[in-house]
Amino acid sequence: RPIEVDWWIKRAKDPFKIPSLDTVSKFDTFRRSWISWWTALQPSYRREHQNGQPMPRSEVADAWIDLVIPGSNGIYLIIFTLAWW
């Protein structure tokens, strides 16, 4: 996961203390790391395809239960960090 997420977790996930992404370089690094993290959490049938998209646009019969987000706050981390964008 992005180092910014680890930084935030070490600060008790305070919603008022988020990492600084105030420069284009910092934001771009975070964005790339976040997309890699999200892609790594996906089941194999939703991994990156040739067009660079992190998931297929077609319907898949498999369940979302296969999404690998460990811990009691797994999906919370994903959603909250999207708000940093």
N, C-alpha and C positions, 0 to 999 in steps of 0.2 A: 504494500500500500504506500501511498505517497508519504514522504517524510513530514509533510505538513499535518497529516492526519495523526501520526505518532506524536508530534509536538502538541497537538490539541488534546489528545487522550491523556498525556502526562499532566495537563492542566485541568484535570477532572471534567473534561468535555463542557467547559463553561461556554454557553452560547454567546457571551459578550467578549470572550477572548479568543478570537479566531486568528489564524496566521496571516501575516501581511503578504498580500499578493499585489502590491502596489506598483510593480513595474511589469512591463510587457514580458521581460525575460522570466521573472518569477512566475507569472501567470502561465506562460507557455510551458515551462518546466512542470508545473503542477498539473496542467491540462493533460500533457502527454503521460505523466505518471498515473493520473487518475484513470485515463482510458485503458492503460495497460492493466491496472488493478481490476477494473470492471470486467475486462475481457478475460482475465485469468479466473475470475469467479464464475464464469459461464460454463454450463455443461458443454461437452464436446460438440454437440450438434448446433450450438449457438456461437462457436468461436469465429474469429475473423475469417472472412471469405476473400476471394480474389479482388473484389472491388474495394477492399479496405474497410468495409462496414463491419461493426462488431457483432452483428447478428443478421440472420436472413430475414427478408421481408415476407416470406411465405409462412403460412400456418404450419406448425409442427405438432405432431400428435403427442409428443412427450410433455411431461408436467413441469411446472415451475419449481416443484419440490427439489429438482436437481440443481438448482442454483446453489452454489457453495458460498454461503455467508455465515461463517462460524461466529459463535458468541451470542450472548443475549441481546446485544445492540447491533448486530450485523447489518440489517437493512436500514436501521436508524443512521448508522455511519454513512451509508451510501447517500441517503436522502439529504441529510444535513450538509454533507460536503458539496452537494450540488448547489446548495444555496450560496456557497462562497463564490460561485461564478458570477 
